[in-house]
């Protein structure tokens, strides 16, 4: 016996888009290409999963009294809904093996798979519950996520470390060549030191999910999961089982040479020089003399670029090489008009400290050119 319900296209699409990002186009389990759809107690709930991340979103419906449960191909459903007029209404007729989706004169018959086969994540015992605003979490992710490793054999680097200690919540990411650390204040102190490595894909999804809102959300940490709810979306992700490096050891404490530069001017000069840098290594050479920074780049085709800008620097001359992309990534998140780059020697890492509501530290290892 089929079950039928109707819902506006915009309402359904909004809920569907909230969870569809997590669906993989290619997966060894066919059912993970589907969205789990349940209608119960006049509420529509959609769940998507890749077995590592689960997104769940719900919306209220016009009372129908029906109960229905199935799974539908996610990408096809998303493409159909996007292609329909904004003011359209959708009617779903659900039976055991297929779903008939109709809107106006349009009809779509989609095959289904049993909802009982859809893998749902089970909740674990809670280790720690932290309260932060969406804005705080958004800033932590924005200031560190670019430094995460990608497909590194050191799997624990392919993600972001969340560390709660006392009244501080920190996010740390490193790919072995650079490190970014951001710290914010918790309204209620953590009950104990807690560390959790959130995998790369989950971090990127969280970055899309949270906004600059001052609304408070709860971060629930279990031994192997992180769980939070933003508006109507419940986010669950497995954690990386590994030990993150002792990040404090790689942050230089004795850099005594300070260069202060206008962020926009520095970024412009770096962007221009980068055009002729080595496409793979992306190396540039910074030459510091009194109040002048000269940026030099060259590539295997013997092409060269040189640019000089005024900076605030009154120490001894220094030459050092960096990956230009790493500096630009930091410039993209520095909230001030000027940046202070702390240096020591050509073989020591450069450091950028940012102070404010969100404290941040960015460490960049030098390159040999």
C-alpha positions as CSV (number, residue, x, y, z in Angstrom):
1,X,0.0,0.0,0.0
2,X,1.5,3.4,-1.0
3,X,1.7,6.4,1.2
4,X,1.4,9.9,-0.2
5,X,2.3,13.4,1.0
6,X,2.7,16.9,-0.5
7,X,5.2,19.7,0.3
8,X,6.3,22.9,-1.4
9,X,9.4,22.6,-3.7
10,X,11.3,25.4,-1.8
11,X,10.8,23.8,1.6
12,X,11.8,20.3,0.4
13,X,14.8,21.6,-1.6
14,X,16.1,23.6,1.4
15,X,16.1,20.5,3.6
16,X,17.6,18.4,0.9
17,X,20.4,20.8,0.2
18,X,21.2,20.9,3.9
19,X,22.3,17.2,3.8
20,X,23.2,16.4,0.2
21,X,26.8,17.6,0.3
22,X,27.9,14.5,2.3
23,X,26.6,12.1,-0.4
24,X,29.5,10.5,-2.4
25,X,29.1,10.1,-6.1
26,X,31.0,6.9,-6.0
27,X,30.7,4.4,-3.1
28,X,31.1,0.7,-2.6
29,X,27.7,0.7,-0.8
30,X,25.0,1.5,-3.4
31,X,22.6,2.7,-0.6
32,X,24.9,5.5,0.4
33,X,24.1,7.2,-3.0
34,X,20.5,7.5,-1.5
35,X,18.9,9.9,0.9
36,X,16.9,8.3,3.8
37,X,13.5,9.9,3.9
38,X,11.1,9.5,6.7
39,X,7.6,11.0,7.3
40,X,6.4,10.6,10.9
41,X,4.4,12.8,13.4
42,X,3.9,15.4,10.6
43,X,7.6,15.9,10.3
44,X,9.8,15.2,7.3
45,X,13.3,14.0,8.1
46,X,16.1,13.5,5.6
47,X,19.4,11.7,6.4
48,X,22.6,11.5,4.3
49,X,25.7,9.6,5.2
50,X,29.1,8.4,3.8
51,X,29.6,6.1,7.0
52,X,32.1,8.7,8.3
53,X,29.8,11.8,8.4
54,X,26.0,11.8,8.9
55,X,23.8,14.9,8.3
56,X,20.1,14.9,9.4
57,X,17.6,17.7,8.7
58,X,13.9,18.0,9.5
59,X,11.0,20.3,8.7
60,X,7.4,20.4,9.8
61,X,4.6,19.5,7.4
62,X,0.9,20.0,7.0
63,X,-0.7,17.3,9.2
64,X,-1.3,14.2,7.1
65,X,-1.2,11.4,9.7
66,X,0.8,9.2,7.5
67,X,4.1,7.3,8.2
68,X,6.5,6.5,5.4
69,X,10.1,5.4,5.2
70,X,12.3,4.9,2.2
71,X,15.6,5.8,0.5
72,X,15.8,7.8,-2.8
73,X,18.8,8.4,-5.1
74,X,20.2,11.7,-3.8
75,X,21.7,13.3,-6.9
76,X,18.7,12.5,-9.1
77,X,16.3,13.8,-6.5
78,X,18.3,17.0,-6.1
79,X,18.6,17.6,-9.9
80,X,14.8,17.1,-10.3
81,X,13.9,19.5,-7.5
82,X,16.3,22.2,-8.8
83,X,14.8,21.9,-12.3
84,X,11.2,22.6,-11.1
85,X,9.7,26.1,-10.8
86,X,10.3,27.8,-7.5
87,X,6.5,28.0,-6.7
88,X,5.9,24.3,-7.5
89,X,4.4,21.8,-5.1
90,X,5.7,18.3,-4.9
91,X,3.7,15.1,-4.3
92,X,5.4,11.9,-3.2
93,X,3.7,8.5,-3.7
94,X,5.8,5.9,-1.9
95,X,5.6,2.1,-2.2
96,X,8.0,-0.7,-1.4
97,X,10.1,-0.5,-4.5
98,X,9.7,3.0,-6.0
99,X,8.7,6.6,-5.5
100,X,6.5,8.6,-7.8
101,X,7.3,12.3,-7.6
102,X,4.8,14.5,-9.4
103,X,4.6,18.3,-9.8
104,X,2.1,19.9,-12.1
105,X,2.3,17.9,-15.3
106,X,5.7,16.5,-14.5
107,X,6.1,12.9,-13.3
108,X,9.2,11.1,-12.2
109,X,9.5,7.5,-11.1
110,X,12.5,6.7,-8.9
111,X,13.7,3.4,-7.7
112,X,14.3,2.9,-4.0
113,X,16.3,0.7,-1.7
114,X,15.1,-0.6,1.7
115,X,15.5,2.0,4.5
116,X,16.5,-0.8,6.9
117,X,19.7,-1.2,5.0
118,X,20.7,2.5,5.5
119,X,23.6,2.7,8.0
120,X,22.8,5.0,10.8
121,X,25.4,6.2,13.3
122,X,24.9,5.2,16.9
123,X,25.4,7.7,19.6
124,X,28.4,7.1,22.0
125,X,28.9,8.0,25.6
126,X,29.5,11.8,26.0
127,X,33.0,12.8,27.1
128,X,32.5,16.6,27.0
129,X,29.8,19.1,26.0
130,X,31.1,22.6,25.0
131,X,29.1,25.7,24.3
132,X,30.3,28.1,21.6
133,X,28.7,30.5,19.2
134,X,28.4,29.7,15.5
135,X,30.7,32.7,14.9
136,X,33.4,31.3,17.2
137,X,33.4,27.9,15.5
138,X,33.3,29.5,12.1
139,X,36.3,31.7,12.9
140,X,38.3,28.7,14.3
141,X,37.7,26.7,11.1
142,X,38.4,29.7,8.8
143,X,41.7,30.5,10.5
144,X,43.1,26.9,10.5
145,X,41.5,24.7,7.9
146,X,43.7,25.8,5.0
147,X,46.7,24.3,6.8
148,X,45.2,20.8,7.0
149,X,47.1,18.0,5.1
150,X,45.4,16.4,2.1
151,X,45.8,12.6,1.6
152,X,48.9,12.5,3.7
153,X,50.2,9.1,4.8
154,X,50.3,10.5,8.3
155,X,46.5,10.2,8.5
156,X,46.2,12.2,11.7
157,X,47.3,15.3,9.8
158,X,44.3,15.0,7.4
159,X,42.1,16.9,9.7
160,X,41.9,19.5,12.5
161,X,42.6,19.1,16.1
162,X,40.0,20.5,18.5
163,X,41.4,21.0,22.0
164,X,39.4,22.1,25.0
165,X,41.4,23.1,28.1
166,X,39.9,25.2,30.9
167,X,38.1,28.2,29.4
168,X,40.0,27.9,26.0
169,X,38.9,26.1,22.8
170,X,41.7,25.7,20.2
171,X,41.8,24.5,16.7
172,X,45.1,23.4,15.2
173,X,46.0,22.2,11.7
174,X,49.3,21.3,10.1
175,X,50.5,19.6,6.9
176,X,54.1,19.4,8.2
177,X,55.2,22.5,6.3
178,X,53.0,25.1,8.1
179,X,50.9,25.2,11.2
180,X,47.9,27.3,12.1
181,X,46.4,27.6,15.6
182,X,43.4,29.6,16.6
183,X,42.0,30.0,20.1
184,X,38.7,31.3,21.5
185,X,37.1,31.7,24.9
186,X,34.5,29.3,26.2
187,X,31.6,30.7,28.2
188,X,31.7,27.7,30.5
189,X,35.1,26.0,31.1
190,X,35.7,22.5,29.9
191,X,35.5,19.9,32.7
192,X,38.8,18.3,31.6
193,X,41.4,18.5,28.9
194,X,39.9,17.0,25.7
195,X,41.4,16.5,22.3
196,X,39.5,15.4,19.1
197,X,40.9,15.1,15.6
198,X,38.0,16.0,13.2
199,X,38.6,14.6,9.6
200,X,39.2,17.0,6.7
201,X,35.9,16.4,4.9
202,X,34.0,16.9,8.2
203,X,35.9,20.2,8.9
204,X,35.0,21.5,5.4
205,X,31.3,20.5,5.8
206,X,31.2,22.2,9.3
207,X,32.7,25.4,7.7
208,X,29.7,25.4,5.3
209,X,27.2,24.6,8.0
210,X,28.1,27.3,10.6
211,X,27.7,31.0,10.0
212,X,28.7,34.3,11.7
213,X,25.7,34.1,13.9
214,X,26.0,34.7,17.6
215,X,23.6,31.9,18.3
216,X,25.0,29.4,20.8
217,X,25.5,25.7,19.8
218,X,26.6,22.7,21.7
219,X,29.7,20.6,20.7
220,X,29.2,17.1,22.0
221,X,32.4,15.0,22.0
222,X,32.3,11.3,22.5
223,X,35.4,8.9,22.4
224,X,34.9,8.6,18.6
225,X,32.4,11.2,17.5
226,X,31.7,14.9,17.3
227,X,28.0,15.9,17.3
228,X,26.4,19.3,17.0
229,X,23.1,20.8,15.8
230,X,23.0,24.0,13.8
231,X,19.5,25.3,13.2
232,X,17.6,22.3,11.9
233,X,20.6,20.3,10.8
234,X,22.2,17.6,13.1
235,X,25.9,16.9,12.2
236,X,27.7,13.8,13.3
237,X,31.2,12.8,12.3
238,X,33.6,10.1,13.3
239,X,36.9,11.3,14.8
240,X,40.4,10.3,13.5
241,X,41.9,7.7,15.7
242,X,45.4,8.9,16.2
243,X,47.8,11.1,18.2
244,X,48.2,14.7,16.9
245,X,51.8,16.0,17.0
246,X,52.9,18.1,20.0
247,X,52.2,21.4,18.2
248,X,53.6,23.7,20.8
249,X,57.1,22.5,20.1
250,X,57.1,23.8,16.5
251,X,56.1,27.4,17.4
252,X,59.3,29.5,17.7
253,X,59.6,31.6,20.8
254,X,62.7,33.6,20.1
255,X,62.2,35.3,16.7
256,X,63.6,38.7,17.2
257,X,63.3,40.3,13.7
258,X,59.9,42.0,13.1
259,X,58.6,43.0,9.7
260,X,55.3,45.0,9.7
261,X,53.6,45.3,6.3
262,X,50.3,46.5,4.9
263,X,48.3,43.3,4.1
264,X,46.8,44.5,0.8
265,X,50.1,45.8,-0.5
266,X,52.0,42.7,0.5
267,X,49.4,40.4,-1.0
268,X,49.4,42.3,-4.2
269,X,53.2,42.0,-4.5
270,X,53.2,38.3,-3.6
271,X,50.5,37.6,-6.1
272,X,52.4,39.3,-8.9
273,X,55.6,37.6,-8.1
274,X,53.9,34.2,-7.8
275,X,53.0,34.3,-11.5
276,X,56.6,33.4,-12.4
277,X,57.3,31.1,-9.5
278,X,57.9,27.4,-9.9
279,X,54.4,25.9,-10.5
280,X,55.1,23.0,-8.2
281,X,57.3,24.3,-5.4
282,X,55.8,27.9,-5.5
283,X,59.0,29.2,-3.9
284,X,59.8,32.9,-3.5
285,X,62.7,34.7,-1.9
286,X,62.1,37.5,0.6
287,X,65.0,40.0,1.0
288,X,64.7,42.4,3.9
289,X,66.7,45.6,4.3
290,X,65.9,48.7,6.2
291,X,62.2,49.5,5.6
292,X,62.2,47.6,2.3
293,X,61.0,44.1,1.3
294,X,62.1,42.8,-2.1
295,X,60.2,39.7,-3.4
296,X,61.9,37.6,-6.0
297,X,60.6,34.6,-7.9
298,X,61.9,32.5,-10.8
299,X,61.0,29.3,-12.6
300,X,62.7,26.5,-14.6
301,X,62.1,28.4,-17.8
302,X,64.5,31.1,-16.5
303,X,61.7,33.6,-16.1
304,X,62.0,36.0,-13.2
305,X,59.9,38.4,-11.2
306,X,60.9,41.1,-8.7
307,X,58.8,43.4,-6.7
308,X,59.7,45.8,-3.8
309,X,57.4,47.4,-1.2
310,X,57.9,49.6,1.8
311,X,57.7,47.9,5.2
312,X,58.5,48.7,8.8
313,X,61.8,46.9,9.4
314,X,64.9,48.2,11.2
315,X,67.0,45.1,11.9
316,X,69.9,43.5,10.0
317,X,69.4,42.4,6.4
318,X,67.9,38.9,6.0
319,X,67.0,36.7,3.0
320,X,64.6,33.8,3.4
321,X,62.5,31.5,1.1
322,X,58.9,30.6,1.6
323,X,56.1,28.9,-0.3
324,X,54.2,31.9,-1.6
325,X,50.8,30.2,-1.2
326,X,51.3,29.7,2.5
327,X,51.8,33.4,3.1
328,X,48.8,34.4,1.0
329,X,46.7,31.9,2.9
330,X,47.6,33.6,6.1
331,X,46.9,37.1,4.6
332,X,43.4,35.9,3.6
333,X,42.4,35.4,7.2
334,X,44.3,38.1,9.1
335,X,41.5,40.5,10.3
336,X,43.7,43.6,10.5
337,X,45.1,45.9,7.9
338,X,48.7,45.2,8.8
339,X,50.6,42.0,9.5
340,X,53.7,41.4,11.6
341,X,56.0,38.6,10.4
342,X,58.4,37.5,13.1
343,X,61.7,36.0,11.8
344,X,65.0,34.8,13.2
345,X,67.2,33.3,10.5
346,X,67.0,31.9,6.9
347,X,66.6,28.4,8.4
348,X,64.0,29.2,11.1
349,X,60.2,29.3,10.7
350,X,58.4,32.6,10.3
351,X,55.5,33.4,12.7
352,X,52.4,35.6,12.4
353,X,50.6,36.3,15.7
354,X,47.0,37.7,15.6
355,X,45.5,39.1,18.8
356,X,41.9,40.0,19.4
357,X,38.6,38.2,20.2
358,X,40.1,35.3,18.3
359,X,43.8,34.7,18.9
360,X,45.7,33.0,16.1
361,X,49.2,31.9,15.4
362,X,50.5,30.9,11.9
363,X,53.9,29.2,11.5
364,X,55.5,28.8,8.1
365,X,58.6,26.7,7.5
366,X,61.3,28.2,5.3
367,X,62.3,26.8,1.9
368,X,65.8,26.4,0.4
369,X,65.9,28.2,-2.9
